[in-house]
Amino acid sequence: MNEDSFLITSNLFGIFDGATGLIKYTDSFGNTGGFLASQIAKNVFERNNDKPLLASIQEVSEELSTKMLQNHVNLKDTGVAWTTSASVVRINKDFIEYIQLGDSPIVFLRKDGSIQTFIQDHDLETLNLWKTLVSEGMINIRNNKRMEEQLLKTRRESNITHGVLNGDLEALKFITQGSIPKADVETILIFSDGMLIPQENPNKPEDFQEIVKLFKTGGLEKVKNFVRKIENSDSQCLKYPRFKQHDDLTAIAISFK
């Protein structure tokens, strides 16, 4: 299932990319832990429309912790926790607030032609291992023991080396937040990492310039189709290291006249 959630109100917009713990959980309706985490984040921000964005992040963390305890998830093991990213902007009369945690980017297209991006990447070590295993002739990499250990290692480093909402208030140390003048902004893009362009070399920086170029000539649909075409050309994820052929993809564009 798609574990992303999104929020669109008159002035508040957000993307929340959920991820299920490595010990799989589903509720009686078939919802995964990742989906429940992203929905909790969406609902908290929606009902806190006028509260400080950081206060909502803290409330998401607390609510996640409560919900996981109710469902007997071991909060001492971040490898099994439900998690979500959070990328949110609030449009005010003269300025735009933003808050970001995790790997769902916020991209500001400025009227002077420049772009400003916010994203936190925690998968570099894992994708480099993926590339190494491919070079060693591995095919079913996702179920390889070295890869499983690496994925668990990354999860257990949550809110130690990188931030994610998983019920731990240490996530607040990894928050990126601020504001920019509304008059400077032409468009805001917010999307889950499934919209990022797959790359052969994990060490190469994300190509936000290409994403912006595609968006300007064909909107979000053109970006999505470009990403999907690359993914379809590499169904086993051998040329372009990634965890599955198609990642969940959710995106919002906000443009100003």
Backbone bond lengths (Angstrom), bond angles and torsions (degrees), N, CA, C in turn:
res aa  C-N    CA-C-N  psi(-1)  N-CA   C-N-CA  omega(-1)  CA-C   N-CA-C  phi
1 M - - - 1.453 - - 1.529 109.37 -
2 N 1.316 115.26 158.36 1.462 120.69 175.73 1.537 107.71 -76.77
3 E 1.328 116.55 118.35 1.466 120.99 -177.61 1.527 112.50 -93.10
4 D 1.347 117.15 3.19 1.468 120.81 175.96 1.528 110.58 -76.20
5 S 1.330 115.46 151.60 1.462 122.35 167.82 1.522 107.42 -133.04
6 F 1.329 115.91 154.76 1.460 119.12 178.18 1.519 109.92 -137.77
7 L 1.332 114.48 156.42 1.462 121.97 -177.41 1.520 108.92 -129.34
8 I 1.329 116.36 126.08 1.458 121.76 175.30 1.527 108.00 -134.41
9 T 1.327 116.30 113.73 1.456 121.42 172.26 1.525 106.96 -122.73
10 S 1.327 116.41 -168.76 1.466 118.94 -178.91 1.524 111.93 -65.47
11 N 1.346 117.42 -28.03 1.464 118.54 -177.57 1.528 114.63 -141.77
12 L 1.335 116.95 1.03 1.461 121.08 -178.13 1.521 109.15 -123.04
13 F 1.350 115.82 129.75 1.459 121.18 -174.77 1.525 108.91 -136.67
14 G 1.339 116.86 135.94 1.449 118.67 -178.42 1.510 114.42 -154.18
15 I 1.329 115.16 153.45 1.459 123.44 173.07 1.522 107.77 -123.51
16 F 1.340 116.34 134.90 1.454 122.68 -178.84 1.530 107.80 -131.37
17 D 1.325 116.37 115.55 1.470 122.05 -175.89 1.518 108.39 -104.45
18 G 1.335 116.08 104.29 1.453 120.97 -177.76 1.517 112.64 -82.57
19 A 1.337 115.69 153.44 1.466 121.65 176.00 1.520 108.68 -140.77
20 T 1.310 115.32 129.89 1.464 121.32 179.74 1.521 109.99 -77.30
21 G 1.331 117.09 146.31 1.458 121.06 175.78 1.517 111.32 -61.49
22 L 1.319 116.45 162.30 1.465 120.62 -176.40 1.526 112.76 -70.56
23 I 1.341 117.25 -15.11 1.463 120.76 164.81 1.528 105.50 -98.28
24 K 1.316 116.85 111.67 1.461 121.18 -168.29 1.521 111.70 -66.60
25 Y 1.342 114.57 141.29 1.458 121.04 177.61 1.520 108.60 -133.37
26 T 1.315 116.73 136.91 1.466 121.55 168.49 1.520 108.00 -137.31
27 D 1.335 115.59 145.75 1.459 118.83 177.86 1.526 109.56 -86.52
28 S 1.327 117.00 -174.00 1.466 121.16 -175.13 1.531 112.33 -67.09
29 F 1.330 116.83 -14.82 1.470 120.92 178.29 1.527 111.75 -98.20
30 G 1.330 116.90 2.26 1.458 120.75 -179.88 1.515 114.28 87.10
31 N 1.347 117.67 5.97 1.457 120.73 179.58 1.526 110.75 -76.83
32 T 1.316 117.19 134.20 1.460 121.43 179.51 1.525 110.59 -80.54
33 G 1.324 115.78 165.17 1.449 120.51 176.55 1.518 112.14 -60.58
34 G 1.340 116.98 -37.81 1.453 120.47 178.77 1.515 112.36 -64.09
35 F 1.318 116.34 -41.80 1.466 120.19 177.92 1.526 110.65 -64.81
36 L 1.326 116.65 -43.02 1.465 120.23 179.60 1.532 110.69 -62.89
37 A 1.343 116.80 -38.80 1.467 120.52 179.03 1.522 111.12 -63.55
38 S 1.323 116.91 -45.50 1.472 119.37 -178.41 1.527 111.07 -69.27
39 Q 1.328 117.00 -33.48 1.461 120.02 177.00 1.529 111.90 -68.53
40 I 1.325 116.37 -39.69 1.465 119.85 176.13 1.528 109.85 -59.30
41 A 1.327 116.51 -45.38 1.465 120.53 179.81 1.528 111.21 -61.27
42 K 1.322 116.13 -45.98 1.462 120.13 179.12 1.528 110.74 -59.55
43 N 1.318 116.63 -47.55 1.470 120.75 -175.74 1.526 111.95 -64.75
44 V 1.336 116.40 -38.47 1.463 119.47 179.39 1.523 110.60 -64.31
45 F 1.316 117.34 -47.57 1.467 120.02 -179.64 1.534 110.82 -64.55
46 E 1.331 115.98 -36.22 1.461 119.05 -178.42 1.525 111.52 -65.16
47 R 1.312 117.21 -42.71 1.463 118.91 -178.33 1.537 112.22 -80.17
48 N 1.341 116.94 -15.71 1.460 121.79 179.65 1.521 111.33 -103.80
49 N 1.317 116.96 37.49 1.459 121.12 -170.83 1.520 114.29 -51.10
50 D 1.331 117.32 -35.02 1.461 120.76 -175.44 1.523 113.48 -103.75
51 K 1.319 117.88 0.80 1.458 120.72 179.94 1.532 110.75 -81.95
52 P 1.336 118.47 158.78 1.470 120.38 173.70 1.527 110.59 -56.05
53 L 1.320 116.87 140.23 1.462 120.90 -176.51 1.525 111.40 -60.81
54 L 1.321 117.21 -37.27 1.459 120.19 -179.99 1.527 111.30 -65.09
55 A 1.323 117.13 -35.39 1.466 120.16 177.38 1.523 110.85 -63.15
56 S 1.330 116.77 -36.91 1.465 119.87 177.98 1.522 111.18 -67.78
57 I 1.340 117.12 -39.63 1.466 120.12 176.50 1.521 110.26 -58.00
58 Q 1.322 116.80 -45.01 1.459 120.93 179.96 1.529 110.66 -63.52
59 E 1.318 116.71 -40.38 1.458 120.47 179.67 1.534 111.20 -66.52
60 V 1.328 117.15 -38.09 1.474 120.32 175.79 1.518 109.73 -58.66
61 S 1.322 116.35 -46.91 1.460 120.56 -179.08 1.521 111.42 -59.25
62 E 1.314 116.38 -43.96 1.465 120.30 -179.09 1.522 111.48 -67.41
63 E 1.333 116.57 -40.39 1.466 119.67 -179.49 1.528 111.31 -69.18
64 L 1.333 115.51 -36.68 1.471 119.53 176.52 1.526 110.57 -61.48
65 S 1.315 115.66 -45.10 1.462 120.51 179.80 1.532 110.81 -59.27
66 T 1.320 116.53 -45.41 1.467 120.94 179.82 1.522 111.38 -62.45
67 K 1.340 115.86 -45.11 1.468 120.30 -177.16 1.525 111.38 -65.48
68 M 1.319 117.04 -39.66 1.469 119.17 179.82 1.527 110.99 -68.96
69 L 1.322 116.99 -39.54 1.463 119.36 176.87 1.524 111.37 -60.36
70 Q 1.324 116.26 -40.32 1.464 120.91 178.00 1.527 111.42 -61.82
71 N 1.332 116.03 -27.29 1.460 120.31 -178.63 1.532 112.56 -105.86
72 H 1.332 115.43 20.17 1.466 122.96 171.08 1.530 112.78 60.93
73 V 1.324 116.04 36.02 1.461 120.62 173.76 1.527 107.79 -87.39
74 N 1.319 117.21 133.63 1.459 122.67 -177.82 1.537 109.87 -75.52
75 L 1.324 116.96 102.30 1.465 121.01 -175.86 1.521 112.60 -70.04
76 K 1.324 117.53 -14.68 1.467 119.97 178.97 1.523 111.57 -79.14
77 D 1.314 117.53 -11.65 1.465 121.67 -179.77 1.525 108.92 -115.77
78 T 1.322 116.92 99.57 1.473 120.28 -178.60 1.525 112.36 -66.55
79 G 1.316 116.84 -13.94 1.464 119.26 177.51 1.514 113.38 -66.97
80 V 1.330 116.90 -22.57 1.469 119.79 -177.82 1.533 112.25 -108.88
81 A 1.330 116.72 -1.35 1.466 120.50 -176.09 1.518 111.96 -70.22
82 W 1.325 116.29 151.64 1.461 121.75 169.08 1.523 106.83 -78.29
83 T 1.306 117.68 138.74 1.464 119.65 -177.71 1.529 111.09 -135.66
84 T 1.321 114.86 161.42 1.460 120.39 172.94 1.522 109.89 -152.97
85 S 1.308 114.97 148.72 1.461 120.47 167.27 1.525 107.93 -83.39
86 A 1.323 116.08 171.27 1.472 120.62 174.84 1.521 108.48 -149.92
87 S 1.325 116.10 122.39 1.460 122.20 176.45 1.522 107.08 -134.13
88 V 1.322 115.94 110.80 1.474 121.35 -169.62 1.517 110.10 -134.60
89 V 1.337 116.33 139.30 1.466 121.48 171.28 1.523 109.17 -126.80
90 R 1.322 115.45 147.80 1.461 121.59 174.55 1.530 107.78 -124.42
91 I 1.335 115.16 126.48 1.458 121.56 -177.66 1.524 109.11 -92.40
92 N 1.307 117.36 115.54 1.455 122.84 174.96 1.531 109.42 -104.53
93 K 1.314 117.42 178.90 1.461 120.80 -175.93 1.521 111.95 -60.24
94 D 1.338 117.20 -45.47 1.460 120.27 -173.72 1.521 114.48 -117.23
95 F 1.333 117.44 -9.00 1.468 119.14 -177.61 1.522 110.43 -148.39
96 I 1.323 114.71 163.90 1.463 122.52 -179.17 1.522 108.09 -119.28
97 E 1.332 116.66 123.25 1.458 121.88 174.66 1.537 109.09 -90.59
98 Y 1.319 115.47 148.60 1.460 119.03 175.49 1.525 109.30 -143.06
99 I 1.325 114.31 152.07 1.467 121.42 173.16 1.523 107.16 -145.69
100 Q 1.338 116.28 137.94 1.458 119.37 -172.46 1.531 109.99 -145.14
101 L 1.330 114.98 136.63 1.456 122.35 175.99 1.517 108.41 -148.07
102 G 1.330 117.50 123.08 1.455 120.70 178.53 1.513 112.48 103.46
103 D 1.339 115.32 -161.25 1.467 120.20 -169.93 1.533 113.75 -105.39
104 S 1.319 117.91 22.76 1.465 120.98 171.44 1.531 107.53 -97.55
105 P 1.336 118.07 112.43 1.462 120.03 -171.06 1.529 113.77 -76.12
106 I 1.336 113.91 152.99 1.455 123.03 163.18 1.523 106.29 -114.86
107 V 1.333 116.38 128.66 1.468 121.05 -179.43 1.525 108.45 -124.26
108 F 1.319 116.01 122.79 1.459 121.62 175.15 1.524 109.04 -100.67
109 L 1.337 116.39 120.99 1.460 121.92 173.14 1.521 106.68 -94.46
110 R 1.306 116.49 113.92 1.465 120.68 -176.19 1.533 110.91 -87.96
111 K 1.303 115.08 156.89 1.465 120.19 -178.52 1.527 112.98 -67.07
112 D 1.337 117.12 -19.65 1.469 119.97 177.83 1.526 112.45 -85.17
113 G 1.365 116.94 4.90 1.461 121.15 177.52 1.517 114.45 94.26
114 S 1.319 117.94 -10.72 1.464 120.62 179.10 1.528 110.78 -82.48
115 I 1.327 116.31 163.84 1.459 120.59 175.90 1.529 109.07 -127.19
116 Q 1.307 115.81 149.63 1.462 122.89 177.18 1.516 107.55 -127.98
117 T 1.330 117.27 127.39 1.461 120.76 -174.29 1.522 110.97 -123.05
118 F 1.334 114.63 149.22 1.451 121.78 175.12 1.525 107.75 -132.37
119 I 1.332 116.04 120.21 1.465 121.22 177.68 1.524 107.85 -159.54
120 Q 1.323 116.99 147.20 1.457 122.29 174.88 1.525 107.80 -120.07
121 D 1.322 116.73 119.21 1.460 121.57 -175.84 1.532 109.56 -104.15
122 H 1.326 116.46 127.35 1.462 119.46 178.49 1.528 112.57 -122.51
123 D 1.327 117.63 10.46 1.468 120.59 -173.85 1.523 114.11 -105.39
124 L 1.334 118.27 4.58 1.467 119.94 -173.87 1.529 112.34 -59.10
125 E 1.329 117.15 -48.81 1.465 120.60 -179.31 1.531 110.86 -60.84
126 T 1.316 116.30 -40.87 1.464 120.94 -179.23 1.524 111.28 -65.98
127 L 1.325 117.62 -44.27 1.470 120.66 -178.63 1.522 111.62 -69.48
128 N 1.332 117.29 -30.89 1.469 119.17 174.97 1.528 110.87 -68.14
129 L 1.327 117.15 -37.47 1.464 119.95 174.66 1.525 109.72 -64.20
130 W 1.334 116.65 -41.12 1.465 121.07 177.74 1.527 109.87 -55.70
131 K 1.330 116.37 -46.89 1.465 121.76 179.62 1.529 110.76 -61.61
132 T 1.323 116.84 -40.13 1.463 121.16 178.84 1.521 111.10 -63.98
133 L 1.320 117.06 -44.27 1.463 120.62 -179.80 1.524 111.45 -63.99
134 V 1.328 117.13 -37.12 1.464 120.48 175.47 1.530 109.94 -61.39
135 S 1.339 116.45 -44.32 1.471 120.43 -179.27 1.523 111.87 -64.53
136 E 1.341 116.24 -23.41 1.470 120.95 177.62 1.523 112.48 -87.50
137 G 1.333 116.98 2.76 1.456 121.21 176.14 1.508 115.50 93.16
138 M 1.339 117.96 7.65 1.468 120.88 178.36 1.534 109.59 -71.95
139 I 1.338 116.12 148.57 1.467 120.70 176.89 1.519 110.61 -120.29
140 N 1.331 117.54 -53.67 1.469 120.82 -179.39 1.537 109.22 -84.55
141 I 1.318 115.08 70.17 1.465 120.67 -168.43 1.517 111.64 -71.50
142 R 1.311 117.55 -36.74 1.474 120.36 -175.59 1.523 111.72 -57.53
143 N 1.336 117.53 -29.45 1.465 121.09 -178.47 1.527 112.49 -101.94
144 N 1.341 116.70 10.54 1.458 120.83 176.86 1.533 109.87 -72.51
145 K 1.331 117.59 139.99 1.473 120.99 -175.77 1.533 111.89 -60.80
146 R 1.335 117.14 -41.32 1.471 119.49 179.37 1.533 110.78 -63.64
147 M 1.315 115.91 -37.50 1.463 119.18 179.43 1.519 110.79 -70.13
148 E 1.318 117.88 -41.44 1.462 120.79 178.26 1.527 110.52 -60.45
149 E 1.335 116.76 -41.30 1.465 120.58 178.74 1.523 110.89 -65.47
150 Q 1.338 116.60 -38.90 1.460 120.38 179.47 1.530 111.14 -66.57
151 L 1.337 116.76 -43.07 1.457 120.37 178.63 1.533 110.94 -61.04
152 L 1.324 115.88 -41.88 1.464 119.96 178.92 1.527 110.52 -66.35
153 K 1.335 116.91 -39.98 1.465 121.28 178.11 1.532 110.65 -59.42
154 T 1.334 116.46 -45.05 1.460 120.48 -179.72 1.516 110.92 -63.04
155 R 1.340 116.49 -43.50 1.466 120.13 178.78 1.539 110.80 -60.76
156 R 1.330 115.96 -40.37 1.461 119.44 -176.18 1.528 112.50 -76.94
157 E 1.322 116.60 -8.31 1.467 121.03 173.84 1.525 111.48 -94.10
158 S 1.338 116.69 4.88 1.463 120.73 178.49 1.522 110.46 -57.13
159 N 1.335 114.92 131.05 1.461 123.88 -179.79 1.527 113.02 62.86
160 I 1.350 114.74 20.00 1.466 122.60 169.15 1.526 108.78 -117.00
161 T 1.346 115.92 -51.50 1.470 120.66 176.58 1.529 112.05 -108.71
162 H 1.309 117.12 -17.79 1.459 121.95 179.73 1.529 108.79 -153.60
163 G 1.319 115.52 157.76 1.452 119.17 -174.89 1.509 114.02 -101.88
164 V 1.324 115.79 144.64 1.454 122.49 175.23 1.525 107.81 -158.69
165 L 1.315 117.64 148.95 1.459 120.67 177.34 1.527 109.04 -82.15
166 N 1.324 116.03 111.66 1.464 121.05 -178.86 1.525 111.81 -143.36
167 G 1.341 116.52 22.38 1.457 120.28 -179.41 1.512 114.30 94.00
168 D 1.335 117.17 -5.56 1.457 122.59 -178.24 1.531 109.19 -101.49
169 L 1.322 117.10 122.03 1.459 120.70 -177.86 1.530 112.80 -69.16
170 E 1.343 117.90 -10.11 1.460 120.63 173.61 1.525 111.02 -61.67
171 A 1.330 116.94 -18.47 1.468 120.93 177.76 1.521 111.86 -58.43
172 L 1.328 116.98 -27.77 1.461 121.04 -176.88 1.528 111.60 -62.02
173 K 1.338 117.50 -23.81 1.465 121.11 179.07 1.523 112.09 -68.30
174 F 1.324 116.97 -18.31 1.466 121.08 -174.09 1.531 112.71 -105.49
175 I 1.312 116.31 6.03 1.462 121.07 -178.78 1.532 110.89 -68.10
176 T 1.332 115.93 137.83 1.461 122.25 167.00 1.523 107.13 -110.22
177 Q 1.332 117.25 126.91 1.458 119.62 -179.22 1.518 110.17 -149.38
178 G 1.315 115.36 159.92 1.455 120.11 179.24 1.515 110.40 170.51
179 S 1.322 115.56 -163.46 1.458 120.93 177.62 1.521 108.86 -150.47
180 I 1.339 116.35 155.13 1.453 121.65 176.83 1.524 108.45 -137.86
181 P 1.336 117.67 153.37 1.462 120.14 179.54 1.528 111.80 -62.19
182 K 1.294 116.09 131.38 1.461 120.86 -179.85 1.525 111.40 -61.65
183 A 1.327 116.59 -34.32 1.468 120.94 -177.07 1.529 112.18 -63.70
184 D 1.351 118.12 -19.55 1.464 121.68 -177.96 1.531 112.91 -85.78
185 V 1.340 117.28 -11.83 1.463 120.86 -167.54 1.521 111.88 -104.58
186 E 1.331 115.51 132.78 1.462 122.15 175.80 1.526 111.14 -94.41
187 T 1.354 116.15 -45.98 1.468 122.14 -177.34 1.520 109.57 -149.61
188 I 1.324 115.41 147.46 1.469 121.75 171.48 1.523 108.27 -117.60
189 L 1.310 117.01 130.89 1.463 122.55 172.66 1.524 108.36 -112.85
190 I 1.323 115.96 131.28 1.465 121.95 173.80 1.520 106.57 -128.70
191 F 1.328 118.19 129.58 1.465 118.16 -178.44 1.522 111.37 -155.54
192 S 1.319 115.46 156.87 1.459 120.27 174.01 1.528 108.83 -77.01
193 D 1.339 116.54 164.53 1.467 119.19 -171.15 1.518 113.53 -69.35
194 G 1.327 117.98 -8.36 1.457 119.91 173.87 1.516 113.18 -66.12
195 M 1.329 117.51 -12.71 1.460 122.67 178.68 1.533 111.64 -90.36
196 L 1.331 117.59 -9.67 1.462 120.21 178.08 1.519 109.87 -69.11
197 I 1.324 116.81 145.11 1.461 121.63 -177.78 1.525 109.60 -76.30
198 P 1.348 118.98 122.54 1.467 121.12 178.28 1.530 110.66 -58.57
199 Q 1.347 116.20 141.82 1.454 121.49 -178.66 1.520 110.28 -130.68
200 E 1.324 116.24 145.95 1.462 120.70 179.30 1.515 111.43 -68.80
201 N 1.326 116.53 -36.07 1.464 121.96 -177.49 1.524 109.90 -104.74
202 P 1.344 118.53 108.75 1.465 120.50 -177.77 1.526 113.51 -60.89
203 N 1.350 117.25 -22.48 1.456 120.79 -177.08 1.524 113.16 -81.45
204 K 1.317 116.35 -8.78 1.461 120.32 179.18 1.532 109.39 -76.60
205 P 1.336 118.26 135.59 1.479 120.13 179.70 1.527 111.77 -59.74
206 E 1.329 116.24 151.62 1.462 120.63 177.39 1.532 109.89 -58.10
207 D 1.336 115.33 139.78 1.462 120.12 -174.77 1.534 110.45 -91.61
208 F 1.314 115.89 72.80 1.464 119.69 -179.32 1.526 111.65 -68.84
209 Q 1.331 116.89 -28.86 1.468 119.36 178.14 1.524 110.83 -61.99
210 E 1.336 116.92 -40.36 1.462 120.65 178.61 1.527 110.81 -68.15
211 I 1.319 116.84 -39.48 1.462 120.62 177.40 1.521 110.01 -60.36
212 V 1.331 116.81 -45.76 1.470 121.16 179.64 1.523 110.85 -64.01
213 K 1.321 117.11 -41.78 1.467 121.29 178.71 1.533 110.80 -60.43
214 L 1.324 116.49 -45.91 1.463 120.58 178.61 1.523 110.63 -63.23
215 F 1.323 116.38 -44.02 1.464 120.55 -179.84 1.525 111.26 -59.83
216 K 1.318 116.76 -43.75 1.465 120.24 -176.24 1.525 112.69 -67.02
217 T 1.327 116.37 -23.64 1.473 119.26 -178.95 1.527 113.54 -101.33
218 G 1.339 117.68 -10.59 1.461 117.76 -178.43 1.508 115.11 -160.17
219 G 1.331 117.22 12.49 1.459 120.33 176.72 1.515 113.55 71.86
220 L 1.326 115.89 -171.40 1.465 121.53 -178.90 1.525 111.91 -61.42
221 E 1.328 116.38 -33.37 1.473 120.45 -178.78 1.521 111.06 -61.17
222 K 1.331 117.07 -39.11 1.465 120.09 -179.44 1.522 111.02 -68.46
223 V 1.334 116.97 -38.38 1.464 119.71 176.81 1.530 109.34 -62.88
224 K 1.323 116.58 -47.91 1.466 120.94 -179.49 1.523 111.44 -58.03
225 N 1.334 116.86 -46.49 1.462 120.46 -178.03 1.518 111.58 -64.49
226 F 1.324 117.35 -36.05 1.463 121.64 178.12 1.528 110.31 -64.43
227 V 1.336 115.95 -45.39 1.462 120.86 179.13 1.523 110.68 -64.25
228 R 1.323 116.69 -44.85 1.467 120.33 -178.62 1.537 111.83 -64.20
229 K 1.310 117.49 -35.90 1.472 120.75 179.18 1.524 110.30 -62.61
230 I 1.334 116.37 -43.41 1.465 119.50 177.55 1.528 110.29 -63.70
231 E 1.330 116.62 -45.56 1.459 120.43 -178.93 1.526 111.88 -62.39
232 N 1.325 117.08 -38.97 1.466 120.78 179.84 1.521 112.00 -67.60
233 S 1.334 116.51 -25.02 1.470 120.18 179.51 1.526 111.99 -78.93
234 D 1.320 117.49 -7.25 1.467 122.43 -174.25 1.520 108.84 -143.85
235 S 1.337 115.73 65.09 1.466 120.74 -171.32 1.528 113.11 -64.40
236 Q 1.341 118.19 -24.74 1.464 120.85 -178.86 1.531 112.28 -94.80
237 C 1.314 116.60 3.13 1.477 121.70 175.84 1.533 111.97 61.67
238 L 1.332 116.28 37.31 1.462 121.13 -177.99 1.526 112.60 -94.41
239 K 1.321 117.21 -34.30 1.471 121.09 -179.56 1.526 110.59 -85.97
240 Y 1.317 115.16 -42.62 1.463 121.27 179.83 1.529 108.23 -112.11
241 P 1.334 118.55 99.86 1.473 120.82 -175.99 1.528 112.04 -58.04
242 R 1.334 115.64 126.79 1.465 122.48 176.78 1.524 107.16 -168.71
243 F 1.332 117.08 169.04 1.455 120.09 -168.97 1.525 114.06 -84.83
244 K 1.318 117.29 -21.66 1.463 120.89 177.13 1.514 108.11 -158.33
245 Q 1.349 115.75 162.55 1.459 118.71 -174.04 1.527 111.61 -56.26
246 H 1.343 116.69 -51.39 1.461 121.10 -179.96 1.519 108.63 -122.02
247 D 1.327 116.29 117.88 1.460 119.05 173.99 1.532 108.45 -83.56
248 D 1.340 114.93 159.72 1.463 119.31 173.85 1.528 109.09 -56.94
249 L 1.314 115.87 139.58 1.465 120.18 -174.90 1.522 109.57 -136.60
250 T 1.325 115.45 119.93 1.458 122.30 177.78 1.522 107.40 -139.83
251 A 1.332 116.97 137.58 1.454 119.32 -176.33 1.523 111.34 -148.57
252 I 1.318 115.28 148.48 1.470 123.53 176.38 1.524 107.96 -130.17
253 A 1.309 117.07 136.26 1.465 122.61 172.06 1.519 108.48 -120.96
254 I 1.324 116.46 131.51 1.462 122.79 177.94 1.524 106.67 -122.32
255 S 1.314 116.98 115.43 1.459 120.70 -178.01 1.530 110.41 -115.36
256 F 1.321 114.80 144.06 1.465 121.28 -179.06 1.523 109.80 -111.90
257 K 1.305 116.93 142.02 1.463 120.89 178.93 1.530 109.45 -77.99
